[in-house]
Amino acid sequence: MSCNGCGPGFATPRDAFLSKQQEEVVYIPCIVPDKSRPDYLVTVDVNPASSTYSQVISRLHFPYLGDEVHHTGWNACSSCFDNPDRSRSRLIVPALGSDRIYIVDVKTDSRNPKLDKVIEPWEVHSMGVSTPHTTHCLANGDVMISTLGDGPGKNGKGSFLLLDGQTFKPKGTYPAGDKDIAQYGYDFWYQPHHNVMISTEWGHPRCFFAGLDLKDVEAGNYGTHLNVYDWTDRKLLQKIDLGKEGVMPLEIRFLHDPKASEGFVGSALFANVFRFYKTEKGDWAAEKVIDIPNKKVDGWILPEMPGVMTDIIISMNDKYLYFSNWLHGDIRQYDITDTRNPKLVGQIFLGGSVLKDGPVSVTGDTELSVQPQPRFAKGKRIWGAPQMLQLSLDGTRLYVTTSLFSPWDKQFYPDMCNKGSMLFIIKVDTVNGGLQIDNDFLVDFGDEPGGPVLAHEVRYPGGDCTSDIYMTHTASLSKI
């Protein structure tokens, strides 16, 4: 969406929230579990007034095998709203497995994207990096992608690849020097008003591609730090250690308010949410504000099962925080009006590893008195568990997919790998809190023409609650 004389997105988060913009389509990367066919990008019709609502309307098959496409991002977003020469015309699709980066044209025909360019692995490796993950567009028109590895060896290295915003050719890396490269990488968010960028850590790609082995956790092969950078000087200023409770700090979200000096990060393994914030001294700190208790179990690999919190998202009005517990199988909604004391106001179970008819028996649970029943959507059983989340700009629709990462999907939810993942819409009560599945919508990726696939992250052509970063100076262009 753009205004007269303006670039992509919205002038402010408030403009985006009040627009009540209905998504027309969403783009989702689909991974072929056995790598026998290329991964691909689907376009799903999500407009309730459309005759093809809740259907895959196009598929863009990538040319290579074994890419493991994962997260996606945009060439331009609200960060360059003040530049009328910029448009949200390309979807950036990094591949964790092959180290390729696909540039997809979504402007020519938004309902039928086409492959525009391919950045080959050798081009990425020439910059001393690999395993590209999170994409953010920058206010200067370029694109920045977090990288998790050091090259074909797939050892951990937390850096960032810069792409030219016109040619999409790699033009360098972000860190000012070698000492400004973190041990591990994953996600990142920048906040120019405070001249800060904060990144998170997963682990050695050679470890997480082999599946989750807790010996790797004990050996320090997974990260525990938030890495704080001076945004303009590109220098690593701080490493905030979240400790054992913070193993695998993955998705990081600043509040959308461009002047905000705080946000949240989900630490995956032990399902804890940390609030990070700027101190009175001007440096940054973190405190745990949500702790999901383990469940005591029989019939599992350990005597206690952690939640494994794999995605978090903040509503555009900065009122609600949502996250998924991929092993426990629930999505939670918290009121974060008081950011230091989030209040649970909504919860829904959609599959998971502690279902009543499954092989795992819960012997001790501080939250539930009975194990959840299996859930069905449009008559079909939900395999796997809620994972990736995306929220409509007005906060009323929460899109949910069930696949995390194919090596871990195979380890924890082999039935889902065999039957395919799913896409749901959860109806959100934005006044009092509350979550309810939309029984009129389901995309079952087990029904794909070539066989079951694993659908991952959701993106809207008009921008969403995790793709767009807002600038303070564009507020003057607001029409509200």
C-alpha positions in Angstrom: 0.0 0.0 0.0 1.3 3.5 -0.7 0.0 7.1 -0.6 0.4 9.8 -3.2 4.1 10.7 -3.3 5.0 8.2 -0.7 6.8 4.9 -0.6 5.7 1.5 0.6 3.8 0.7 3.8 2.6 3.3 6.3 3.9 6.4 7.9 3.3 5.1 11.4 2.3 1.9 13.2 -0.9 3.7 14.2 -1.7 4.3 10.5 -1.2 0.6 9.8 -3.3 -0.5 12.7 -6.2 1.9 11.9 -6.2 1.0 8.2 -8.0 -2.2 9.0 -6.5 -3.5 5.7 -7.8 -6.9 4.7 -5.1 -9.2 3.4 -5.8 -10.3 -0.2 -3.2 -13.0 -0.5 -0.3 -14.4 1.6 3.0 -15.9 0.5 4.4 -19.0 2.2 7.6 -21.0 1.5 7.0 -24.8 1.3 9.7 -27.3 2.0 9.8 -30.8 0.5 10.8 -33.0 3.5 12.6 -35.7 1.6 14.3 -33.2 -0.8 13.2 -35.2 -3.8 11.6 -32.1 -5.4 12.5 -28.4 -5.3 11.0 -26.3 -2.6 8.5 -23.7 -3.7 6.5 -20.6 -2.8 2.7 -20.7 -2.6 0.3 -17.9 -2.9 -2.9 -18.4 -0.8 -6.1 -16.4 -1.3 -7.2 -15.1 2.1 -9.9 -12.7 1.0 -13.2 -14.0 2.3 -15.1 -12.3 -0.6 -13.1 -14.3 -3.2 -14.2 -17.4 -5.0 -10.9 -19.0 -4.4 -10.8 -18.2 -0.6 -8.7 -20.6 1.5 -7.0 -22.1 -1.6 -3.5 -22.2 -3.1 -3.8 -20.1 -6.3 -0.2 -20.3 -7.6 3.0 -22.1 -7.0 6.5 -20.8 -7.8 8.8 -23.8 -8.0 12.5 -23.0 -7.3 15.1 -24.6 -9.7 17.2 -26.5 -7.2 16.9 -29.4 -4.8 17.5 -29.2 -1.1 17.3 -25.4 -0.6 15.4 -25.6 2.8 13.8 -22.2 2.2 12.7 -20.8 5.5 12.0 -17.1 6.3 11.3 -14.4 3.8 11.4 -10.6 3.8 10.9 -7.5 1.6 13.2 -5.3 -0.6 11.3 -2.3 0.8 8.9 -1.5 3.6 7.7 1.3 5.9 11.3 2.2 6.8 11.4 3.9 3.4 7.9 5.3 3.4 9.2 8.8 2.6 10.9 7.6 -0.6 8.4 7.6 -3.5 10.9 5.8 -5.7 10.8 2.7 -3.6 8.2 0.0 -3.9 7.5 -3.4 -2.2 8.2 -5.2 -5.4 10.4 -8.1 -4.5 10.1 -10.9 -1.9 13.5 -12.0 -0.6 13.7 -15.8 0.0 16.9 -17.0 1.6 17.6 -20.8 1.7 19.1 -22.1 5.0 20.3 -25.4 3.4 21.8 -24.3 0.1 22.9 -20.8 1.0 21.0 -19.5 -2.1 18.9 -16.3 -2.0 16.0 -16.1 -4.4 14.6 -12.7 -5.4 10.9 -13.0 -6.3 8.9 -10.5 -8.4 5.5 -10.0 -6.7 4.7 -6.7 -8.4 4.1 -7.7 -11.9 1.3 -10.1 -10.8 0.8 -10.3 -7.0 -1.3 -13.5 -7.4 1.3 -15.3 -9.5 4.9 -14.4 -8.4 7.8 -15.0 -10.7 11.5 -15.7 -10.1 13.5 -12.6 -10.9 17.1 -13.3 -9.7 19.1 -16.0 -7.9 22.1 -15.2 -5.6 24.2 -18.3 -5.8 25.9 -20.0 -2.8 29.4 -19.0 -4.0 28.4 -15.3 -4.0 27.3 -15.6 -0.4 30.4 -17.6 0.6 32.6 -15.0 -1.0 31.6 -12.7 1.8 32.7 -15.2 4.4 29.1 -16.1 5.5 26.4 -18.7 5.0 23.0 -20.0 6.2 21.0 -16.8 5.4 18.0 -16.3 7.6 16.2 -13.0 8.5 15.7 -10.3 5.9 14.9 -6.6 6.7 14.7 -3.7 4.3 16.7 -0.7 5.2 15.8 3.0 5.1 18.6 3.6 2.5 17.0 1.2 0.1 19.4 -1.7 0.7 18.5 -5.1 2.2 20.2 -6.8 5.2 20.0 -10.5 5.9 21.3 -12.2 9.0 23.7 -15.1 8.4 24.2 -18.0 10.8 27.3 -19.7 9.4 30.9 -19.2 8.1 30.6 -20.9 4.8 30.2 -24.5 3.5 31.5 -25.9 6.9 28.4 -24.6 8.6 30.2 -23.4 11.7 28.4 -20.7 13.8 29.1 -17.1 12.8 26.7 -14.3 13.5 27.0 -11.8 10.7 24.8 -9.9 8.2 24.9 -9.8 4.4 24.1 -6.5 2.7 22.4 -6.6 -0.7 22.2 -3.6 -3.1 18.6 -2.5 -3.2 18.6 -2.1 -7.0 20.7 -5.0 -8.3 20.3 -7.3 -5.3 24.0 -8.2 -5.6 25.9 -8.8 -2.4 27.8 -5.7 -1.6 29.4 -6.6 1.8 28.7 -7.4 5.3 27.4 -5.2 8.1 29.9 -5.7 11.1 32.6 -3.0 11.2 35.3 -5.6 11.9 36.0 -9.1 13.0 35.6 -8.3 16.6 32.0 -7.1 15.8 30.9 -10.5 14.6 28.9 -12.6 17.2 29.6 -16.2 17.8 26.1 -17.2 16.6 23.3 -15.5 14.6 19.6 -15.8 14.0 17.1 -12.8 14.0 17.6 -9.1 14.4 15.7 -5.8 14.7 17.0 -2.3 14.4 15.7 0.9 16.0 17.4 4.0 14.4 15.9 6.4 17.0 18.1 4.8 19.6 20.9 4.0 17.2 20.7 0.4 18.1 20.4 -3.0 16.4 20.0 -6.2 18.5 20.5 -9.7 17.2 19.8 -13.1 18.6 21.5 -16.5 18.5 20.5 -20.1 17.4 23.7 -22.2 17.2 26.1 -23.9 14.9 24.3 -24.8 11.6 26.1 -28.1 11.5 24.4 -28.9 14.9 20.9 -27.8 14.3 20.8 -29.4 10.8 21.5 -32.7 12.5 18.4 -32.4 14.8 18.2 -31.3 18.4 20.8 -33.1 20.5 20.8 -31.9 24.1 24.5 -32.8 24.3 25.0 -29.9 21.9 23.2 -27.6 24.3 25.4 -28.8 27.2 28.5 -28.3 25.0 27.6 -24.7 24.3 26.8 -25.3 20.7 23.7 -23.1 21.0 23.6 -19.5 21.9 22.3 -17.6 24.9 23.1 -13.9 24.1 21.5 -10.8 22.8 24.1 -8.9 20.7 23.7 -5.1 20.9 25.2 -3.0 18.0 25.7 0.7 17.5 23.5 0.9 14.4 25.4 3.6 12.5 29.0 2.6 13.5 28.2 -1.2 13.1 30.1 -2.0 16.2 29.2 -4.7 18.7 28.8 -2.8 22.0 27.3 -5.4 24.4 26.6 -9.1 24.7 23.7 -9.7 27.1 23.9 -13.3 28.4 20.5 -14.7 29.2 22.0 -17.8 30.8 20.7 -21.3 30.7 17.1 -20.1 30.9 17.7 -18.1 27.8 19.1 -20.9 25.5 18.3 -20.3 21.9 17.0 -16.7 22.0 15.3 -16.7 18.6 12.7 -14.2 17.4 13.2 -10.6 18.6 10.6 -7.9 18.4 11.0 -4.2 19.4 7.7 -2.5 20.1 6.4 -1.0 16.9 6.5 2.5 18.2 9.7 3.9 16.6 10.6 5.7 19.8 10.2 2.7 22.0 13.3 1.6 23.9 12.1 -1.9 24.8 10.8 -5.2 23.3 10.7 -8.9 23.8 12.6 -12.0 22.7 11.5 -15.6 23.0 14.1 -18.1 24.3 13.1 -21.2 22.6 14.3 -24.3 24.4 12.9 -23.6 27.9 10.1 -21.3 26.7 10.9 -18.1 28.4 10.2 -14.5 27.3 12.7 -11.8 28.1 12.0 -8.1 28.0 15.0 -6.1 26.8 15.2 -2.4 27.5 17.4 0.6 27.5 18.7 1.5 31.0 19.0 5.0 32.5 22.8 4.7 31.9 22.1 4.3 28.2 23.2 0.7 27.8 20.8 -2.3 27.4 19.6 -5.0 29.7 17.1 -7.9 29.9 14.8 -9.4 32.4 12.7 -12.6 32.3 9.0 -11.7 32.3 7.2 -14.9 31.2 8.3 -18.5 32.2 6.4 -21.4 30.8 6.8 -24.4 33.2 8.0 -27.8 31.9 5.6 -30.7 32.1 6.6 -33.9 33.9 6.1 -36.7 31.4 6.5 -40.4 30.7 7.1 -41.8 27.3 9.3 -39.0 26.0 13.0 -38.5 25.5 13.3 -36.7 28.9 11.4 -36.8 32.2 10.3 -33.2 31.7 9.1 -31.6 28.4 9.8 -27.9 27.9 7.5 -25.8 25.8 10.0 -24.9 23.0 8.8 -21.4 22.2 9.4 -20.9 18.5 7.8 -17.7 17.4 6.6 -14.5 19.0 4.8 -11.5 17.6 3.5 -8.1 18.8 0.3 -6.5 17.6 0.7 -3.3 15.6 -0.8 -1.2 18.5 1.8 -2.7 20.9 -1.0 -4.0 23.2 -0.7 -7.8 22.7 2.1 -10.3 22.6 1.5 -13.7 21.1 3.8 -16.8 21.1 3.7 -20.5 20.2 4.9 -23.4 22.3 5.7 -25.9 19.6 6.1 -29.0 21.8 3.3 -28.2 24.3 1.0 -27.3 21.4 -0.5 -24.0 22.4 -0.6 -20.4 21.3 -0.8 -17.7 24.1 -2.0 -14.1 24.0 -0.6 -11.7 26.6 -1.7 -8.1 27.4 1.6 -6.2 27.5 0.2 -2.8 28.5 2.5 -3.2 31.5 5.6 -4.6 29.6 7.2 -5.7 32.9 4.2 -7.7 33.9 2.5 -9.4 30.9 -1.0 -10.7 31.6 -2.2 -14.0 30.0 -5.6 -13.2 28.4 -5.9 -15.9 25.7 -4.8 -19.5 24.9 -5.6 -22.2 22.4 -4.3 -25.7 21.9 -3.8 -26.9 18.3 -2.0 -30.3 18.4 1.3 -30.7 20.2 3.2 -33.5 22.0 1.0 -34.0 25.1 -2.3 -34.9 23.5 -4.4 -37.3 25.4 -4.3 -40.0 22.7 -0.6 -39.8 22.1 2.4 -41.8 23.4 3.3 -39.2 26.1 1.6 -39.3 29.5 1.7 -36.1 31.6 2.5 -37.0 35.2 2.9 -33.4 36.6 1.5 -30.2 35.2 1.2 -26.9 37.1 -1.1 -25.4 34.5 -3.5 -28.1 33.1 -5.6 -30.7 35.0 -6.1 -32.9 31.9 -4.1 -33.5 28.7 -5.5 -31.7 25.7 -7.7 -33.6 23.2 -6.7 -33.8 19.5 -7.9 -30.9 17.5 -9.6 -31.0 14.1 -10.0 -28.3 11.4 -12.7 -28.7 8.8 -12.9 -32.4 9.7 -9.1 -33.0 9.4 -6.9 -33.8 12.3 -4.1 -31.3 13.1 -0.7 -33.0 13.1 2.3 -31.2 14.5 1.7 -28.0 16.5 1.4 -24.2 16.1 4.7 -22.6 15.1 5.0 -19.6 12.8 2.6 -16.7 13.5 1.6 -13.7 11.5 -1.0 -11.1 12.6 -3.3 -8.9 10.5 -2.5 -5.2 10.8 -5.7 -4.6 12.9 -4.9 -7.5 15.1 -8.0 -9.5 14.6 -6.6 -12.4 12.5 -3.7 -14.6 13.5 -2.3 -16.8 10.8 -0.6 -20.0 12.0 1.5 -22.7 10.3 2.7 -25.9 12.0 6.2 -26.6 10.6 9.4 -25.4 12.3 12.4 -26.7 10.4 12.4 -30.0 8.4 15.2 -31.8 10.4 13.4 -31.0 13.7 9.9 -31.7 12.2 11.1 -35.2 11.3 12.5 -35.6 14.8 9.5 -34.4 16.8 6.5 -34.7 14.4 7.2 -37.4 11.9 3.4 -37.7 11.3 3.3 -34.1 10.1 6.2 -34.7 7.7 4.3 -37.6 6.2 0.9 -35.9 6.1 1.9 -32.2 5.5 1.6 -29.1 7.6 -1.4 -26.8 7.8 -2.3 -23.1 7.7 -5.0 -21.8 10.0 -6.6 -18.5 10.9 -7.2 -17.8 14.6 -9.9 -15.2 15.4 -8.6 -12.7 18.0 -10.6 -10.9 20.6 -8.8 -7.6 20.7 -10.9 -6.0 23.4 -10.8 -8.6 26.2 -8.4 -11.1 24.9 -9.3 -14.6 23.6 -8.4 -16.9 20.7 -10.8 -19.1 18.6 -10.1 -21.1 15.4 -11.8 -19.9 12.3 -13.7 -23.0 11.1 -14.2 -21.6 7.6 -10.5 -21.5 6.8 -7.9 -24.2 6.3 -5.1 -24.9 3.9 -4.0 -28.5 4.2 -0.5 -28.8 2.6 -0.9 -32.6 2.7 -3.2 -32.1 -0.4 -0.5 -30.5 -2.6 -0.3 -31.9 -6.1 3.2 -33.3 -5.7 2.7 -34.6 -2.2 2.8 -33.3 1.4 5.0 -30.3 2.1 6.0 -28.2 5.1 4.7 -24.7 4.9 6.5 -22.1 7.0 6.5 -18.3 7.4 3.6 -16.1 6.2 4.0 -12.8 4.5 1.4 -10.2 3.2 2.1 -8.0 0.1 1.1 -4.9 2.1 3.5 -5.5 5.0 2.8 -7.2 8.3 3.6 -7.2 12.0 7.1 -8.7 11.7 8.4 -7.3 8.3 8.1 -3.5 8.7 10.2 -1.3 10.9 9.1 2.3 11.3 11.0 5.6 11.4 10.2 8.6 13.6 10.6 11.1 10.8 7.9 9.6 8.6 5.2 10.4 11.2 4.8 13.9 9.6 3.5 12.1 6.5 0.6 10.5 8.4 -2.9 11.3 7.0 -4.6 10.4 10.3 
